[in-house]
């Protein structure tokens, strides 16, 4: 069955991902033309976001604490959710499932432990591929992070190869930014082995956790940055937050909610609870922007291309544009390149799924720190 993929040059693939913001499934139905080893052409047929209901979001949030039975149940529950998202984007696009070559599912990360000195790391994404393949009848590629970690890498970020194939431009250095729960950068240069990528620190994670606490769970994110916009930056709080050792680590590096999540947010509010909630939210937004700018500036990019849920916040983007402009860096919206801000990661995983089916490597050791390039992912047949 898989031999039919070896010599194909055009694929129709659904990319699926639920990121560290755990607010829903992004599904992108993509046509990919594999032109050469370092050149592709992508046509996004349809992209949707399928939000989780409040109960499922809370279950995912609770799974971060390590409840094994809950994680076990969620693995199948999220498999069903991912399958429904795949079927929905297919139906909305008016495409027959028989014409879909594969689904490439990143899954939902519940724990990511980067390797440390003399200690290996590990990672866990759930949303069982067997459930997805069975419900949809489509070959499913999943488990992208683990092979890179087995090869000594961070297992993240994994989208840099897709960014390189999509955004490389002669004579330009471009930084592709994703602001999800965690913020990450891809520095796209002319050569693949010169492309770097790493997590800068929190994207929306601390802000999301804070507003959830401030509103007793009534809000799960600060829509358009309204609360943060009403606040004022607290310099003392920002200085303390910037002292976290993670920011001094050199790439390749990766992180997650294990560090920049609920526990850190609770500590911040306990320490700075005398401040108005608006000031805390504003300072957390400045933390995200400051760490993005400080991380990208050394590479002297010609432009920074913003994607992810955070790229839809006018307040956050306003702060980011101001800081970048002061350094002579142009801020671009990824939509100007024909890709929706929330579709980029799903599109990149569709590209990685295509490469897995063709037996091509999907990681960049210059980004993850792996010993060498490896073929990523596991393939699950539908029948």
PyMOL commands that set and color helices and strands:
alter all, ss='L'
color gray80, all
select helices_A, chain A and resi 2-5+54-63+68-93+97-99+129-136+144-150+160-167+192-194+205-214+223-230+235-241+245-248+262-272+277-297+309-312+314-325+334-337+344-357+365-368
alter helices_A, ss='H'
color red, helices_A
select strands_A, chain A and resi 10-18+24-36+39-51+102-113+122-126+140-142+174-179+182-188+196-202+303-307+330-333+378-380
alter strands_A, ss='S'
color yellow, strands_A
deselect
rebuild
show_as cartoon
